[in-house]
Amino acid sequence: MGVATAKKINIRPLEDRIVVEPFEAEERTAGGIVLPDSAREKPMMGKVIAVGPGKLMEKSGERATMSVRVGDTVLYGKYSGTEIELNGDDVVILRESDVLAVRD
């Protein structure tokens, strides 16, 4: 089983980690007020761009099946994962257990 990727990235997540490209923060409120960068809330939703092979199970020695796939839109905790810049894009690397839901 290999590592799945959606777009050309030079990073390979290990174990049960995934790489997520967060969606842009909203620039306006529902009432139409334009928000400055400092007031925008960090997005907690993004598109999965890479998935690791799955966690190695201690007893059986086999890999656990990942619940998320490349291309899925996921919701994750506000302070989950590690934010990095990759090829000029901001991405978040987090464990599969940090994913709260997958959007249909």
C-alpha positions as CSV (number, residue, x, y, z in Angstrom):
1,M,0.0,0.0,0.0
2,G,1.5,3.3,-1.0
3,V,1.1,6.9,0.0
4,A,-1.7,8.7,-1.9
5,T,-1.3,12.3,-3.1
6,A,-3.6,14.6,-5.0
7,K,-1.2,17.3,-6.2
8,K,2.5,17.4,-6.7
9,I,4.0,17.8,-3.2
10,N,7.5,16.9,-1.9
11,I,6.3,15.5,1.4
12,R,5.2,12.0,2.4
13,P,3.2,11.8,5.6
14,L,4.1,8.9,7.9
15,E,1.9,6.5,9.8
16,D,-1.6,7.9,10.3
17,R,-0.8,11.4,9.4
18,I,-2.5,13.4,6.7
19,V,-1.6,16.7,4.9
20,V,-4.5,19.2,4.6
21,E,-4.7,22.4,2.5
22,P,-6.9,24.7,4.6
23,F,-9.6,26.7,3.0
24,E,-9.2,30.5,3.0
25,A,-10.6,32.4,6.0
26,E,-13.7,34.4,5.4
27,E,-13.1,38.0,4.4
28,R,-16.5,39.2,5.3
29,T,-19.0,38.5,8.0
30,A,-22.5,37.3,7.3
31,G,-23.7,40.9,7.5
32,G,-21.1,42.0,4.9
33,I,-18.5,43.6,7.2
34,V,-15.0,43.3,5.8
35,L,-12.6,41.7,8.3
36,P,-8.9,42.7,8.5
37,D,-6.4,39.8,8.5
38,S,-5.9,40.0,12.2
39,A,-9.6,39.5,13.0
40,R,-10.1,36.5,10.6
41,E,-10.7,33.2,12.3
42,K,-8.3,30.4,11.4
43,P,-10.1,28.0,9.1
44,M,-10.8,24.5,10.5
45,M,-11.7,22.9,7.3
46,G,-9.6,21.9,4.3
47,K,-8.9,19.5,1.5
48,V,-6.8,16.4,2.1
49,I,-3.8,16.4,-0.3
50,A,-1.8,13.5,1.0
51,V,-2.4,10.5,3.2
52,G,0.0,8.3,5.1
53,P,0.0,4.5,4.8
54,G,-1.8,4.0,8.2
55,K,-0.7,3.3,11.8
56,L,1.2,0.1,12.3
57,M,-0.7,-2.1,14.7
58,E,1.4,-3.3,17.6
59,K,-0.1,-6.8,18.0
60,S,-0.6,-7.9,14.4
61,G,2.1,-5.9,12.7
62,E,-0.3,-4.8,9.9
63,R,-1.3,-1.3,8.9
64,A,-4.7,0.1,10.0
65,T,-6.9,1.3,7.2
66,M,-7.1,5.1,6.9
67,S,-10.7,6.5,7.0
68,V,-9.8,9.6,5.0
69,R,-8.8,9.7,1.3
70,V,-7.1,12.3,-0.9
71,G,-9.6,14.8,-2.0
72,D,-11.8,14.5,1.1
73,T,-13.0,17.8,2.8
74,V,-12.3,17.4,6.5
75,L,-13.1,19.3,9.7
76,Y,-10.4,19.4,12.3
77,G,-9.8,21.0,15.7
78,K,-8.8,24.6,16.0
79,Y,-5.4,23.9,17.5
80,S,-4.8,20.5,15.9
81,G,-1.8,19.6,13.8
82,T,1.3,21.5,12.7
83,E,1.1,24.4,10.2
84,I,4.0,24.5,7.7
85,E,4.6,26.3,4.4
86,L,5.2,23.8,1.5
87,N,6.0,25.1,-2.0
88,G,4.6,28.5,-1.1
89,D,1.3,27.1,0.2
90,D,0.3,26.8,3.8
91,V,-0.6,23.3,4.8
92,V,-1.5,21.5,8.1
93,I,-0.1,18.1,9.0
94,L,-2.3,16.2,11.5
95,R,-3.0,12.8,12.7
96,E,-6.1,11.0,11.4
97,S,-7.5,11.1,15.0
98,D,-7.4,14.9,14.9
99,V,-10.0,14.9,12.1
100,L,-13.5,15.5,13.6
101,A,-15.6,14.8,10.5
102,V,-15.4,14.2,6.8
103,R,-17.8,16.4,4.7
104,D,-20.0,14.7,2.1
